[in-house]
Amino acid sequence: MKITAILVMKSMGPESASDPVLLASELDLSQFGFFQKGGAKEFIFFVGRTVAKRTPLNQRQSVQHEEYKVHAYNRNGLCVLALMDDHYPMRSAFSLLNKIIDEYQKNFGDSWKTAQTDSTQPWPYLKEALSKFQDPAEADKLMRIQRDLDETKIILHQTIDSVLARGEKLDSLVEKSSDLSAASQLFYKQAKKTNQCCSVI
């Protein structure tokens, strides 16, 4: 999973006669060779403008191009696009775009509305976001929680499986345990019987 580029543009959508204006950009062209980087950069900007122009106001869309996807979110004319590989989760991608729009408006307010030409001024937050959000779990809190739960579940399954792998059954452990009182052992046996009669197969 890799994010190749993040672009912030002013785009009034398909109804507007004006072309999108580049406000900020950050690219990671490390996967391209030295002689390919210039062409790749031009292609990214071309695809970014094309998708931004065709993204209606207050809409989200994803466009597939070969092994890449361009995700776009146009909020009232402020359009953020991310070019990433096909394996990056869509939910995390749109969560990332939302965070970037919020951060842009917090930093620059409505100054973007008067922009007429492309800006080449770097925005440090975009560089930080491009490296930080290479891991989709950073962009999506629910995905991070799910990943943590999956790791915990794997550890629990390994622990139970390791006990049972030695040929011991939980029933025999309960029988042998000196830590459990007779009442606790009786409770375990009754609970097991109750669960067996009520289980759905």
N, C-alpha and C positions, 0 to 999 in steps of 0.2 A: 504494500500500500504506500503510495507516494503522491504527494502534492507537488506539482511542477510549477504552478503559477497561481498567484492571487492578484486580481485586478479590481480596482475601484473606478467606476465610470459614472459620468452624468449621462443618463439616457432617458429620454422622454417616451420611449417605446416605439412601436411600429407606426403609430399615427403621426409622429413627428417627422418633419422634413430634414431636420439637422442630424448629423452623424453623432454617435456617442463621443464624449470628451473624456480622455484618460485623466484621472485625478491622482492615482497612486498605483504602483505596481511593485511586485516582488517576484522574482523568478529564481528557480533552482534548475540550472541547465547542466548540472554535473553529469547526467547520464548521456549527454551528447558530446561528440568529439569536438576538437577545437574548431575545425572548419565547418561544422554543422551548427554551431551555437548562434551565429548571426541569422541564418535562415530559420532556425527554430524559434528565435525571439520574434522575428517578423511574423511567422505563421501564428504564434500564440496571440499576438496583438490583433491580427486579422480575424482569427476565430473569435476572440473576445469581443471585438466590435460587432461582428456579425450576430453573435448570440445576444449581446446586450441590446442591439437595435430591434431584435425580434422578441424580446421579453417584455410583455405588457406590464404596465404600472401595477404595483402591488401583487405581483405573481412570482411564482418560483417555477423553474423548469430545468430539466436535465437533457443534454444533447450528447449522444454517443458519436464518437469519431474514432474508428479503428479500436485500439485498446485503451483509449482515453475517454473520459466523460468530462463535459463542461457543465458545472452546476451554476445556475444564475438565480439571483434574487434581486428584484427591482422594487425598492420601497420608495414610492413617491418620486421617482426619478433618480434616486441614488442606487446604482446597480453594482453589486459585488459579484464577481465571477471567480470560480476556482477550477483550474484544469488539473485533473488528477487521474490516476489509473483506475481501471474498471473495478478493482477490488475494494476501493475505499467505500465504506458504508454510506448510503445516501442520507440517512438520518444524521449522522455525524457531520457530513458535508454541509447540510443546511443549517445545522447548529453552529458550525464554524462561520458561515456567511452571516448569520444573525449577529454573532458576537462582533464581527468586523464592522458591520454597519453601525451597531450601537457605539463601538469605540470611535469610529470615524466621526459620527455626529457629536459625541462628547468632546472630541479634540478640536474639530473644525466648525461645528455648528452648521449654519446654512450657507457658509461661504461658497460652497460648491455650486450653488444655484446660479452664480454669476460667471462661472468659468466658461471661457470661449475657446481656449486652446489647451492642448495636452500639457500636463504638468510633469516635469522631470525631477521635481523635488522629492528626495527620499522621505519615507515615513517609517521611522525605526520600529514602530509597533508591528508593521506588516512583516518585516524581516523576522522579528521574534515569533510572530504567529506562524509563519511558514515553517520554522524549525520545530516549534512546540507542538503543533497540531499534526505532525507527520504520524503521530500515534492517534488514531481516531477516538480512543477512550478519553483523551484530554479534551476533546471538543464536546463529547456527549457524556454527561454525568451518569445517565442510566446505563450506558454501555460499560462504563468503568465499574459500577456497582455489580452489574451482571458478571463481568469478568472476575471480580473478587469472589462472588458467590460460587462461580464455577470452580475456581481454584480451591475454595473451602470444601465444596462437595467432593472434589477429586481426593483431597486429603482424607475426608471422612470415609469414603469408599475404600481407600487403600488401607486405612486402619482396621476396619471391620473385616475386609478380605484377608488381611495378614493374620488376624486371630483365627478365622475359620480355615485358613489354608493349612494350618498345622494339624488339622483333623479334629479340632475341638469344636464341640457344639455349645451354644449358649446354654442349653438345658443342662449339659453335664457340668458346666462351670458353676451354674446356680446350685446344683446338688452338692458340689465339692466345697463351695465357699463357706469358710468359717466366719466371714464377716457378716453374713446375712443371718438374721434370726429366723426361727421357724416360721414366725408370722410373715416375714418378708418373702420367704420361699413359697409359702402357701399363697400369698397374694400374687406372686409371679405366675404360679401354675394356674390359678383361677382366671387371671387376666388373659393368659394364653388360650385357655379353653373358651372364654367368652369371645375373644377375637376370632377364633377358628369357626365358631358357629355362625358368626355374623359376616364373615368375609364374602365378598362378591367375586365370583370367578368369571 
